[in-house]
Amino acid sequence: MPPPSSPRAAIRDFFAVVRHSSREQVIGALLAILSTIIIIILFLVDPQINTAPPATIVYVEQYGPERTDADIKRDQAKDQAERDAYKEAKKKQFQEIEKKLGM
């Protein structure tokens, strides 16, 4: 094994090889180096794009201490009725699509 060389010697050797190479070899080497640099840049930039979750807004209802259990149960029943109506509407939409597609 030859002894390790310094970076300056390696760069001098590289330029000596490039100087004595044909034009096609230089263009090929530059394209290879350029494509490698582009791939490395893409690997470094890609993890930083679209990684943060979108901001979500949460609305909270503030209830007073005078709220009774009956009020809570009434609100829960109303919310459940809204959810059931939404599910039923979605179910009807899917049934209409099913009829249109002949399933």
C-alpha positions in Angstrom: 0.0 0.0 0.0 1.3 3.5 -0.8 1.4 5.9 2.0 -1.6 8.2 2.4 -1.3 11.4 0.5 -2.4 14.9 1.4 -5.5 16.5 0.0 -3.4 18.9 -2.0 -1.5 16.0 -3.7 -4.9 14.3 -4.5 -6.2 17.5 -6.1 -3.0 17.9 -8.1 -3.3 14.3 -9.3 -6.9 14.8 -10.2 -6.2 17.9 -12.3 -3.2 16.1 -14.0 -5.5 13.3 -15.0 -8.2 15.7 -16.3 -5.6 17.7 -18.2 -4.4 14.6 -20.1 -7.9 13.2 -20.7 -10.0 13.7 -23.8 -12.8 16.2 -23.9 -15.5 13.4 -23.8 -13.9 12.0 -20.6 -13.9 15.4 -18.9 -17.5 16.0 -19.8 -18.5 12.5 -18.6 -16.6 13.1 -15.3 -18.2 16.5 -14.8 -21.7 15.0 -15.5 -21.0 12.2 -13.0 -19.8 14.6 -10.3 -22.8 17.0 -11.0 -25.4 14.2 -10.8 -23.8 12.9 -7.5 -23.9 16.4 -6.0 -27.6 16.9 -7.1 -28.6 13.5 -5.5 -26.8 14.5 -2.3 -28.5 17.9 -2.2 -31.9 16.3 -2.8 -31.3 13.9 0.1 -30.4 16.8 2.4 -33.3 19.0 1.3 -36.1 16.4 1.0 -36.6 15.6 4.7 -37.3 19.3 5.4 -40.2 19.6 2.9 -43.7 18.9 4.1 -42.7 17.2 7.3 -44.4 19.5 9.8 -48.1 18.6 10.5 -50.5 21.3 9.4 -51.8 23.6 12.1 -55.1 22.6 13.6 -57.6 24.8 15.2 -59.5 23.4 18.2 -62.6 25.1 19.4 -63.5 24.5 23.0 -66.9 25.2 24.6 -66.6 26.8 28.0 -69.3 25.5 30.5 -70.1 27.2 33.7 -70.2 25.4 37.1 -74.0 25.5 37.2 -74.3 23.0 34.4 -76.3 19.9 35.6 -76.0 16.3 34.6 -79.3 16.6 32.8 -77.8 19.4 30.6 -74.8 17.2 29.9 -77.0 14.2 28.9 -79.2 16.4 26.7 -76.2 17.8 24.9 -74.8 14.4 24.4 -78.1 13.1 23.0 -78.2 16.1 20.6 -74.6 15.5 19.5 -75.3 11.8 19.0 -78.4 12.6 16.9 -76.3 14.9 14.7 -73.7 12.2 14.2 -76.3 9.6 13.4 -78.0 11.9 10.9 -74.6 12.5 9.2 -73.9 8.8 9.0 -77.3 8.1 7.6 -76.9 10.9 5.0 -73.5 9.4 4.0 -75.0 5.9 3.8 -77.7 7.2 1.4 -75.1 8.9 -0.7 -73.2 5.7 -1.0 -76.4 3.8 -1.8 -77.2 6.3 -4.6 -73.7 5.8 -6.1 -74.1 2.1 -5.8 -77.3 2.3 -7.8 -75.7 4.5 -10.4 -72.8 2.1 -10.8 -75.2 -0.9 -10.9 -73.7 -2.8 -8.0 
